[in-house]
Amino acid sequence: MKRKIRFLAFLFIIVVFIYLVIQYYSEEPSEQTGNASIPQSNTSYNIDLDMKEAEVFQVSADILITNDSQESWADIAFHLVPNAMNKEMTKGYSSESANLQVNSITSSENELRYELNSGGLFIELESDLTPGEQQAVTIEYTLTLPENGMRLAQVENNYYLAHWYPMLAEYDGGWQVNDYDPKGESYETGYGDYTVTYQLPEDYLIATSAPDGPAEASSSGTLTGEAIKDFYAAFLDPADWQVAERTSGNTELRVFVPGESEILEETAELSVEAFAYFEENIGDYPFAELDLIANDGYMEYPNIVEVPMDEELLDSILVHEIAHQWFYYLVANDPYENAWLDESLTEFSTGLFLNDYYGDEDSGFQNAKAYEESYETETYADLALDEFDTPAYYATVYGKVPLLLKDFFDERGGNEAALEFLADYYEEFQFQRVTKQQFREFFETYFEGDQQAFLDSWLQ
């Protein structure tokens, strides 16, 4: 009898083992993930993007939102930035205007009331959305990009779609929607899952926040991606661009530079060097693809960045935009209230890389020094975007704070200690939204002794 029980127990273990093996190998590996787990998102975007006629996009966005707060919602708010990209609604806006026309907003085919206020879209719900419940809305509109605009732009036969769709705002005791401010990022979004289907009148090279695959021109397709904070898309005229594709770790780097440019190889080589440095010293990059477009955009987006055409600016700006994938995307924050949490840490990380790249302790921070010396800095870095004038914003956030951090770590182990801190910070907060208070608490706990005086000297 005992022998029979032992046999049955052994047989049970074998069956369980076989089942687990089958489950393991039957799961399809995500083409997007590397070594880190992807968090569950509270927003799902299914967007049809159709350029039926030249230069005019028809957009239909089906968005499923989960109320992950502890409060009921009577409305839902989105950032619809193109509506504010004109001189009438945005003081100091100097580019050509975007043209956006909302055609309908519905839920289950019922028309919903809404208010479009500058760059904020507020949709009134038919009934309150309680915590844990979901709400689907469909937003249909037409969009014409500004010629040679800032970020959202059409440049000849190339289309750069930045903040082009309704982006769910963050809810924190109320919807966090600010007036559009072109000197920085005036909008904040959480992580979402995306399916974007595009239809174009001719073949374009496709570069987006989703994994795009080999750089081949197409006129239609469907792109999917998980845990994306902000979905950027570029449709590039193949006649205007040359492409280099490189591999670093588990990630493909696709580099697009103008056809007449002579810096393709240099851009690609530096991109690999910088990406590998940040992945090795700060933390794994959990996505399959990173795109770089040399269009002088100087801007970061999830899994894609706009970088210089100018060879002399490659080291400082290209490296800075790549570093943003760690601080802005993979560790998130409110860029309107606390731009220093991503911009200052990114510029500090850039300086550390360039110090190592050039083999000395100071060359990496020349850019930060130039920013700091360009204008009188503010005492505190944690001012809201609208509390800074433009020169002081750059001098303080890109100059003063990175240099303060450099001096701090120079007295506590130098670059090696700084990278260990950034790696531990990244590990602690990956795929999370960090507040000023969380940063302070982490900083004070991480180092021996009282760090309050140092932090109080530049944070309110």
N, C-alpha and C positions, 0 to 999 in steps of 0.2 A: 504493500500500500504506500509506504513512504517513498519507495523508488518511483512509483507512478506519479506521486505528487511532485517530486523533484523534476521528473521528465516534463510534466505539464507546465511547471514554472519556467523551465528552460525553453520550452516551445513558445510560451507567451513572450518571453524576452526577445526571442528571435523574430517573432511576428512584429513586435513593436519596433525593433531595429529596422526591419525591412520597410515598414511603413514610413518611418522617419526619413530613410534614405530616398524613397520614392518621392516624398513630399519635397525634399531638398532639391532634387534634380529636376523635378517637374515645374518648379517655379522659374518663370522667365526672368532672367537678369535684366534690370533696368539699364537702358543705354545711357541713362543720365547720371546714375550714381557711381561714386568712387568708393571710398572707404567709410564714409559717414552715413548715418541713417537720415532719411529725408522726413521732416515732420509733416504731420497732417495739416492741411490748409483749411481755413474756414470759408474760402471763396473759390468758386469754380467758374472760369470764363470760357464760353464757347462763342467765338467771334468769327463772323464771315466778313472778309475784307475784299471788296470787288471794285477794281478800277475799270468801270464800263467804258468810260471815255477818258481821253488823255487828261491827266492832272486832277480828276475828281474821283474821290473814293466814296463808295457806298458802304456803310458799316452797319451790321446788325449784330448786337452783342446780347447773347443770352447769359445771364449771370445768376448763379445760385449762391445765396448768402446764408451762412449759419450764424445765428446770434450766439456768440461765444462770451458775451458779457453776463453780468448778474442782474441786468436791468431789461425791462421791456422797451421795445423801440416803436415809436409811432411813425417814424420815417426812416429812410436810409439815405446816406449822403455819399456822393462820389466827387472826386476831383475830375473835372472836365476842362482841363487846362486850355485847350485851343480856343475856347470861347473868350478867354481873357487876353489872348495874344494880339492885342491891338492898342493903339494909343488912347482910345476912348476909355478903356477899362483899366489900363495899367500905366501908371505914371512912369515916365522914363523909358517906355518901350520904344525902341528905335528901328526894329526890323519891319519888313512888310507884314501885313496882317494875315492871320489865318481866317478862313471862312468856314464856320460851322453852323449847320442848320439841323435842329432836332425835328424829326418827322413824326415819331410816336414813341410813347413809353407805355408798356402794357404788362399785365400779369394775368396769365390764363385768358388771354385775349380781351381782358377788361382794361380800358384806358385808365391810367393813373394820373393824378394831379402831380404837378412838379413845379419847382422854381429853379430857374437857372440864374444864379447870382454870381457874376464875374466868372471865376473858374470853379465854382461850386455848384453841384447839381443835387437838389434835395427832392426826394420822391416821397410823397405822402402815401402811406399804406392804407389798405381798406380796413385792416384790423391790426391791433398791436402784435408785434412779433416778440414772443416771450423767449426767455433764455433757453437755448438748445433747439429752438424751432428754425426751420428754413424758409426762405422766401426767394422765389424766382422772379426776375424782371427781364424784360426785353426792351432794349434801347436801340432805336434805329435813327440814323442821322447821315448827312452828307458832310464831307470834309475836303476842303481845298487847302493845300499846304502853302505857306508863304514862300515866295521866291527868295532864295538866299536868306532864309530866316535863321533864327537862333534855335538850334537843337531840332525843333520841328521845321523841316525845310525841304524845298525842292530846289536843287541846283542842276540846271540844264535837264538832262534826262535821268537824274538820280533822285531818289526819294528817301528821306530820313524821317522815320516815324517815331518820334519821342513823345511821351505822354499824350498819345493820340486817341485813347479809348477811355471809357468811364472807369476810373480806378477807385475801388472802394476805400473810403477814408477810414482812419483809425477811430475807434470809439473809446473814449476815456472819460466817463461821466458826461459825455456829450460828444457830438461829432467834431473831430479836429480838422476843420477846414479853414485855411488862411487865404488872404488875398495873394494872388500870383506875384512873385517877386523874382525877376530874372537874374539878380546877382547871385542867387543860391538856389537851393531846393526848398520850395515853399509848400511842398506836398509830402505827405507820408503815407505809405501803404504797407499792408502786411503781406505775408506770403500767400500766393494763390496758385492754383493749377490751371493750365491754359491749353486750349485747343484752338488754333487759329488756322482757318482755311482762307487761302488767298486765290484770287483770279485776276490776272493782269492781261493787258492787251498785247503784250509781246514778252519775249524771254528776258529775264533779269537774273543777275547773281543775287542770291538770297542770303542775308546775314541777320540773324535774330537772336533773341534771348533763349530760344529753344535749340535743341540739337538739330542742325541743318544738314549734316552729312557732308559728302564731298562738294566742293565748290563748283557746281555745274549750274548753268543758266536754266531757268524754267519759267513758265507762265502761270502755273497753277500748282497747288499742293496743300497739304495739311501738316501743321507743325504742332507738336505736343510737348509740354514740359511741366514739371512739378516744382513746387516750392520756389516760385519766381516772384520777386518783389514788384517788378515793374517790367512790362513786356515791350521791348524795343524791336523795331524791324527796319531794315534798310533794303531797298530794291535798287540795285546798282546796274547801270548800263554796262554790259560786258565789254564794249568797245573802249571804255574809259579806264579799265582797271586791270592790274596784274595781281596774281595771287601766289602766295607761298603757304604751304601747309607743313606744320611741324608737329612732333609728338613730344610731350613732356609728362612723364609718369603715365597716368591713365587718361590724360586729357589731350585732345587735338587742338592745336592753336592754328587758326586760319587768319592770315594776314593779307589785307587788301590795301594796295597803294596805287596812286594814279599811274596810268600807263606810261607816262613820260618820265616818271620818277626813277632815280638811280639808287634809291635807298631800300629796295625791297629786301635784299639779303641782310643788310644791317638791322633793319627793323625786326625781321624775323629772328635773327640771332639774339638781339637784346631782349626780345619778348620771351624767348625760351629761358635765357639766363635769369631774368627777373622772376618769372613765374616759378621756376624750379627753386629759386632762393626762398621765396615766400612759402612755398609748399613744404620745403624741408625744414625751415626754421620757425614757422608759425603754425602750420597745420595743413592737413590734407584738403585738397579741393575736391568736393564730392560730385563734380559734374564732368560730363564727357567732352565738353567743347567750350573754347573761349575764342571769340572773334575780335579782331582789331582792325579798325577802318581808319586809314590815314587821310582824314578829311578836314583836319584842323578844328575838330569839334571840341577837344579837350574835355571829355565828359565820360562818366562811368554809368553803365547800366548792368543789370544782371547778365553775366556770361558774354558781354560784349562791351567794348569801349571804343571811343573816338579819340584818335591820337594825332600828333603833328605830322605834317608833310616835311617840316624843316629838320634837317639832320642835327642842327645845333640844339634843338629842343627835345630830342628823343630821350636822352637819359633822364631828365628831370620830369617831363610830363608823361611820357609813355609809362615809365615805371610807377609814377603816382597813380595813374588810372588803373593799372593792373593791381596794385596794392589795395585799391578800393574793393576788389572782389572779397577781400577778407574783412575790411572795415567799411561797411555801408551795406553790403549784401549779406554775407554769411554771419556777421554780427551787426545787427540793425540798431537804429536809433531814430529819434525825431530830428531830422535835419533842419527844421525850422527853429525849434527851441534850443537845440544843442548841436549845432553844426560841428563844433570842435570834436565831438565824440567820433565822427568818422573822418572829417577833413584833417584834423590835427594828428590823429593817430596814423592816418594814411601818409601824411607828409613826413612824420617821424620815421615810419617804416621805410619810406623811400630813401631818407637820409642814411639809414643803417645799411641798406643795400648798396648805395653808391659809395659809402665809406669802404665797404669790402671790395666792391668792383674796381675802385681806383687805388685801393691799397693804402689809404691814409684815414685819419680820424676826423678830418674837417671838410673835405671837398663835397661830401654828400649833403651838407647843410648850407651850402652857399645860396641855394634858392630861398630857403627859409630866412637867411640873413638879409637877402635882398628885399623880401617882403616886409620884414620887420623894420628895416631902415627906410622904407618907401613912404611911410606915413605914421603919424602918432597913433600908437596902439591904445585900445581900451584897457582899463584896469582888469576887467573881468571878461572872460571868454564866453561865458554862458548867457550872453544876451540873445534875445530872439532876433531873427533875421531882420525884422523891420526896425529894430533898435540900433542897428549898425548903419553908418553911412558906408558906401561901397569901399573906399580906400581903407578905412579902419577895419572893416570886415576881413579883407585879405591880409592886412598887416598883422592882425591879432590872431586869426584862426590858422593861417598858413605860415605865419612867421613866428610870432611870440611863443605860442604854446609848444610847437615842436622843439624850439630852442630851450625852453624851460625843462622839458623832459630830457633833452640831451644833457644839460648840465646836471640834472638830478641823477641820471644813470652814470655819468662820468665819475661821480663820487661813490658809486656803488657797484662797481664791476664792469662798467663800460658797455660796449655793444653786446657782448655775450649775455650779460644780465638783462639788458633791455629785451633781447629776443626771447629769453626764457619767460620774462613777464608777459610779453605779447602772446606767446604760445599758451601760457596758462590762462590768460584772459580769454583767448579764442576758444580754448577747450571748455571753459566754464559757460560761455554765453553763445555758443554757436546756434544759429537759427532762433535767436531770441532778440527781443527789443530791449536794449539797455537804457536805463535812465541815468541821470546825473547822480542820483543817490546811490544806485547800485554800483556805479563806477567808484564812487568815493569809498563805499564800504569794502569793495574788493581791494582797492588800493591800500586802505588803512590796515586791512587784515593781512595782506600779502607781505608787507614790510615790517620789520621790527621797529619799535619806537613809535612815537606819536607823529603822524604825517599831517595832522590837521592844519598846522601853520602853513605848510607848503601848499596844500590844496586851497586854503582860504585866501592865499595870495593871488589866485587867478580864477577861483570859482566862488560865486556868491553863496 
